[in-house]
Amino acid sequence: MSKPYYVTLTGSRNNAGDFLIRHRAHALLRHLRPDRNIVDMNSWEAFSDEQLEIVNGAVALILLGGPALRQDMYPKVYPLVADLDRIKVPITIMGAGWHASPGTWEDSREYTFTPATLRLLQRIDAGTTALSVRDYRSLNALAVAGISNGVMTGCPALYIPENIGSPFVGFPKAGVKNLVVSPGVTFIRSAALEQQLKNLIAELQSGFPDANLTVAFHHSIQPDVLKKAYDNDQTAAANRQLALVEWLNEQGVDYIDVSGGVEKLIQLYDAADFHVGYRVHAHIFMCSQRKPSVLLTEDGRGRGLKDVLGGVIFDSWKKREYSVKDRIRQRVTRQRPERYVAFSGIAADVKRIVSYEAEFRYPRFSQPKQRIDLHYAMMKGYIMGLP
């Protein structure tokens, strides 16, 4: 190669959000480090001898983005190689985050890494490059584990360099015309959260009668595509999504599958005036464009983002507290009770907030813009500090 290069490991299989992370992170690296080329590899594949040779020819190996800071991240998320000493170049993490449920701050104190993962983190921590994480709860989890070189940069997808310092974009003068609702993943295993999602869509449809409402699936709604992407049985997820699609057809609600790349995601949300939903990267995209968005959290990814961005972020559920009667019923019926208590009234809250924000010049919807500008300095510092 004509220039020294980084090797990035990214997890872009099917989820549009993962493709956005790679797209925005590579754009940041090209913008801030034009002295480096980028070689991208799949994070979920162990290195072949040929790939390891490419890695060891780089100036750094970057484990890039997503909820990859898992307790079992090595070798579960990043198989790398069995012997980490075979990797001769500096290793760093860029914009990775934890994955905890429900993801309270208290959970970050008890986020115990496996011995193998801790060895990888200690190897990275012993180097001269910081460990960049996407939220403060992830940062705390690292600190509790004894990893001292962490820095909270935010997710790379938050940053479009030419947008830094630009003003917040409110609603059009004529009101919301393009409204996007993003389903999450928890409704797949929870009847209560599936009903919450349906109620949200129906109430937003009636609450914003002049808007074109589109439901955006970030994972494919095609069973064979999901199975091929993740190389395992995705029957349950596919069936629940297809059932939701059938319901949307019955209700006359438009929907779109933006999975498998970043182009359709960008096109959809570029045209959106407002987003309400469960997808963290739908919220991140809208905030990066200085547009209004409401995020409903499913786990520690969304909860952690609220610490970073402020704005309008609601929890969508709480854990059910099982009574003695529940436990007896479970023993008799052999059926596990619903573990999620889904919150109601979200759509009504959204309508009230929209009215208030429009009247008082967006005191909450504009917060993410301010936080993004503030944290960009941290991301820039991290990238400029790379080898």
C-alpha positions in Angstrom: 0.0 0.0 0.0 1.1 3.5 -0.7 0.4 4.7 2.8 0.5 3.0 6.2 -2.9 1.5 7.1 -5.3 0.6 9.9 -7.2 -2.7 10.0 -10.7 -2.2 11.3 -12.9 -5.1 12.4 -16.6 -4.3 11.9 -19.8 -6.3 12.5 -21.8 -5.3 9.5 -23.9 -8.4 8.7 -27.5 -7.3 8.2 -28.5 -4.6 10.8 -28.5 -1.3 9.1 -27.1 0.4 12.2 -23.9 -1.7 12.0 -23.4 -0.5 8.4 -23.9 3.1 9.6 -21.2 2.7 12.3 -18.7 1.4 9.7 -19.7 4.2 7.2 -19.4 7.0 9.6 -16.3 5.7 11.4 -14.4 5.2 8.1 -15.4 8.7 7.0 -14.0 10.1 10.3 -10.8 8.2 9.9 -10.4 9.4 6.3 -11.2 13.0 7.4 -8.9 13.2 10.4 -6.2 10.8 9.4 -5.7 11.2 5.6 -2.2 9.8 6.2 -3.6 6.3 6.7 -5.5 3.9 4.5 -8.1 1.5 5.9 -8.4 -2.2 5.4 -11.7 -3.6 6.8 -12.4 -7.2 7.9 -15.3 -9.0 9.4 -15.2 -9.0 13.2 -16.9 -12.3 13.6 -14.4 -14.3 11.6 -11.1 -15.6 13.1 -8.0 -14.5 11.3 -6.6 -16.8 8.6 -2.8 -16.9 8.4 -3.0 -14.5 5.4 -5.3 -12.1 7.3 -3.0 -12.2 10.3 -0.1 -11.2 8.0 -2.2 -8.2 6.8 -3.0 -7.3 10.4 0.6 -7.4 11.5 1.5 -5.1 8.6 -0.8 -2.4 9.9 0.0 0.4 12.2 -2.9 -0.6 14.4 -5.8 -3.0 14.7 -9.1 -1.2 15.5 -12.0 -3.1 17.0 -14.8 -0.9 15.7 -18.1 0.1 17.2 -21.4 -1.6 18.2 -22.4 -3.3 21.4 -19.1 -5.3 21.2 -17.9 -4.5 24.7 -19.6 -7.6 25.9 -18.6 -9.6 28.9 -17.6 -12.4 26.5 -16.3 -10.2 23.7 -13.2 -12.4 23.2 -13.5 -14.8 21.6 -17.3 -14.6 21.2 -17.5 -11.2 19.3 -13.9 -11.0 18.2 -12.4 -14.5 17.7 -9.2 -12.9 16.5 -6.6 -15.7 17.1 -6.3 -18.2 19.9 -2.9 -16.8 20.9 -3.1 -13.0 21.2 0.7 -12.8 21.2 0.5 -13.6 17.5 -0.9 -10.1 17.0 2.2 -7.9 16.9 0.6 -4.5 16.4 -1.2 -2.2 18.8 -4.9 -3.0 19.4 -7.5 -0.4 20.2 -11.2 -0.1 20.6 -13.2 2.6 18.8 -16.7 3.5 19.9 -17.7 0.1 21.4 -20.3 -0.2 24.0 -21.6 -2.6 26.6 -24.7 -4.8 26.2 -26.6 -5.2 29.5 -30.3 -5.6 30.4 -31.9 -3.5 31.7 -28.7 -1.5 31.7 -29.0 0.7 34.8 -26.0 2.5 36.1 -25.9 0.0 38.9 -25.5 -2.8 36.3 -22.3 -1.1 35.1 -20.7 -1.7 38.5 -21.4 -5.5 38.2 -20.5 -6.0 34.6 -17.9 -8.8 35.0 -15.8 -9.7 32.0 -14.7 -13.3 31.3 -11.0 -14.1 32.0 -10.4 -14.3 28.2 -12.0 -10.9 27.6 -10.1 -9.4 30.5 -6.8 -10.6 29.0 -7.7 -8.8 25.7 -8.7 -5.6 27.5 -5.6 -5.6 29.6 -3.5 -6.1 26.5 -5.1 -3.1 24.9 -4.9 -1.1 28.2 -1.2 -1.7 28.4 -0.6 0.1 25.1 -0.3 3.8 24.5 -3.7 4.2 22.7 -6.9 4.9 24.6 -10.0 2.6 24.6 -12.8 4.6 23.0 -16.3 3.7 24.3 -19.7 5.1 23.2 -21.2 5.8 26.6 -20.4 6.5 30.2 -21.8 3.3 31.6 -19.4 1.4 29.3 -16.6 3.6 30.6 -17.6 2.8 34.2 -17.7 -0.9 33.5 -14.1 -0.7 32.2 -13.0 1.3 35.2 -14.5 -1.2 37.7 -12.7 -4.0 35.8 -9.4 -2.1 36.4 -9.1 -0.8 32.8 -7.8 2.7 33.3 -7.2 4.0 29.8 -10.8 4.4 28.7 -12.2 7.5 27.1 -15.8 8.4 26.3 -15.9 9.5 22.7 -19.5 8.5 21.8 -20.5 6.3 18.9 -18.7 7.2 15.6 -22.1 7.4 13.9 -22.8 10.6 15.8 -20.3 12.6 13.9 -20.5 14.3 10.5 -17.5 16.7 10.6 -19.2 19.3 8.3 -22.2 19.3 10.6 -20.3 20.2 13.8 -21.4 23.6 15.0 -24.4 23.8 12.7 -27.8 24.7 14.1 -30.6 22.4 15.2 -33.3 21.7 12.6 -36.8 21.9 14.1 -40.0 20.8 12.6 -41.2 22.2 9.2 -43.4 25.2 9.6 -46.3 23.2 8.2 -45.7 20.5 10.8 -44.4 16.9 10.7 -44.7 15.5 7.1 -42.5 12.5 7.3 -42.6 10.5 10.5 -40.5 7.3 10.9 -41.1 4.7 13.6 -38.4 2.1 14.2 -39.3 -1.2 15.9 -36.6 -2.7 18.1 -35.9 -6.3 18.8 -37.4 -7.0 22.2 -41.0 -7.2 20.9 -39.8 -10.5 19.2 -39.7 -12.2 22.6 -42.3 -10.2 24.5 -46.1 -10.0 23.8 -46.4 -7.0 26.1 -43.8 -5.0 24.1 -45.2 -6.1 20.8 -48.6 -4.7 21.9 -46.8 -1.5 23.1 -45.3 -1.1 19.6 -48.6 -1.6 17.9 -50.3 0.9 20.2 -47.5 3.4 19.5 -47.8 3.0 15.8 -51.6 3.3 15.8 -51.7 6.3 18.2 -48.9 8.1 16.2 -50.8 7.5 13.0 -54.0 9.1 14.5 -52.0 11.8 16.4 -50.1 13.0 13.3 -52.9 12.6 10.6 -51.1 14.9 8.1 -47.8 13.0 8.3 -46.6 10.1 6.1 -45.8 7.5 8.7 -43.3 4.8 7.7 -42.2 1.8 9.9 -38.5 1.1 9.3 -37.1 -2.4 9.9 -33.3 -2.3 10.5 -33.1 -6.1 10.4 -34.3 -7.9 7.3 -37.9 -9.1 7.3 -36.9 -12.0 5.0 -36.3 -15.2 6.9 -33.7 -16.6 4.4 -31.8 -13.3 4.5 -31.6 -13.3 8.3 -30.5 -17.0 8.4 -27.8 -16.4 5.8 -26.5 -13.2 7.5 -26.2 -14.7 11.0 -25.6 -18.3 10.0 -28.0 -19.7 12.6 -31.7 -20.3 13.2 -33.6 -17.0 13.1 -37.1 -18.5 12.8 -38.5 -16.9 15.9 -37.3 -13.4 15.0 -38.4 -13.8 11.4 -41.9 -15.0 12.3 -42.5 -12.2 14.8 -41.4 -9.6 12.2 -43.5 -11.1 9.5 -46.5 -11.1 11.9 -45.9 -7.4 12.5 -45.7 -6.8 8.7 -49.0 -8.6 8.3 -50.5 -6.4 11.0 -49.1 -3.2 9.3 -50.7 -4.3 6.0 -54.0 -4.8 7.8 -53.8 -1.3 9.3 -52.7 0.3 6.0 -49.3 1.5 7.5 -46.4 1.8 5.1 -43.1 0.0 6.0 -39.6 -0.4 4.6 -36.8 -2.8 5.0 -33.5 -0.8 5.3 -31.3 -3.7 6.3 -28.2 -5.0 4.5 -26.5 -1.7 3.9 -26.4 2.0 4.7 -27.9 3.6 1.6 -31.6 2.9 2.3 -31.2 4.0 5.9 -29.6 7.3 4.9 -32.2 8.0 2.2 -35.1 7.3 4.6 -33.9 9.3 7.6 -32.5 12.2 5.4 -36.1 12.7 4.3 -37.6 12.3 7.8 -38.8 15.3 9.8 -39.2 13.2 13.0 -38.3 9.8 14.4 -39.9 7.8 17.2 -38.8 4.3 18.0 -36.5 1.8 19.6 -33.5 1.7 17.2 -30.5 3.4 18.8 -28.9 4.2 15.4 -32.1 5.7 14.0 -32.0 8.1 17.0 -28.2 8.6 16.5 -28.7 9.4 12.8 -31.5 11.9 13.4 -29.4 13.6 16.1 -26.4 13.7 13.9 -28.6 15.6 11.4 -29.8 18.0 14.1 -33.4 16.7 13.8 -36.0 15.8 16.4 -36.1 12.2 17.6 -37.5 10.2 20.5 -35.8 7.0 21.6 -37.5 4.2 23.6 -34.8 2.2 25.4 -34.7 -1.6 25.3 -31.5 -2.1 27.3 -28.2 -0.6 28.3 -27.4 0.7 24.8 -30.3 3.2 24.9 -30.0 4.0 28.6 -26.3 4.7 28.1 -27.0 7.0 25.2 -29.2 9.2 27.4 -26.2 10.0 29.5 -24.3 11.1 26.4 -27.0 13.0 24.5 -29.7 14.1 26.8 -32.7 14.9 24.7 -35.9 12.8 24.8 -35.2 9.2 25.7 -37.8 7.0 27.5 -37.5 3.6 29.1 -40.0 1.2 27.4 -40.3 -1.4 30.1 -39.3 -2.5 33.6 -38.7 -6.0 35.0 -41.7 -7.8 36.4 -41.6 -8.6 40.1 -42.9 -12.2 40.4 -45.4 -12.8 43.2 -45.9 -16.1 45.0 -49.0 -16.5 42.9 -47.0 -16.1 39.7 -44.5 -18.7 40.8 -47.2 -21.2 41.7 -48.9 -20.6 38.3 -45.6 -21.2 36.5 -45.1 -24.5 38.3 -48.6 -25.7 37.5 -48.8 -24.5 33.9 -45.1 -24.9 33.0 -45.4 -21.5 31.4 -43.0 -18.7 32.2 -44.9 -15.4 33.0 -44.2 -12.3 30.8 -40.9 -10.9 32.2 -41.5 -7.4 30.8 -43.9 -4.8 32.2 -44.4 -2.5 29.2 -45.1 1.1 29.9 -48.2 2.7 28.4 -49.0 6.3 27.4 -45.8 6.9 25.4 -47.6 8.2 22.2 -49.6 10.7 24.3 -46.3 11.9 25.9 -44.8 12.3 22.5 -47.6 14.4 21.2 -47.4 16.7 24.3 -43.7 17.0 24.0 -43.9 17.8 20.3 -46.3 20.6 21.0 -44.2 22.0 23.9 -40.9 21.8 22.0 -42.3 23.6 19.0 -43.8 26.3 21.2 -40.6 26.9 23.3 -37.9 26.5 20.6 -36.8 22.9 21.3 -35.2 23.0 24.8 -35.0 19.2 24.9 -34.8 18.1 21.2 -31.8 20.5 20.7 -29.8 19.0 23.5 -28.2 16.2 21.5 -26.8 18.7 19.0 -25.0 20.5 21.8 -23.7 17.3 23.3 -22.5 16.0 19.9 -20.5 19.2 19.3 -19.0 18.9 22.8 -18.0 15.2 22.5 -16.6 15.6 19.0 -13.4 17.0 20.6 -13.0 13.7 22.5 -13.5 11.6 19.3 -11.1 13.8 17.4 -8.5 13.6 20.2 -8.8 9.8 20.2 -8.4 9.5 16.4 -5.5 11.9 16.3 -3.8 9.9 19.1 -3.8 6.7 17.0 -0.5 5.5 15.7 
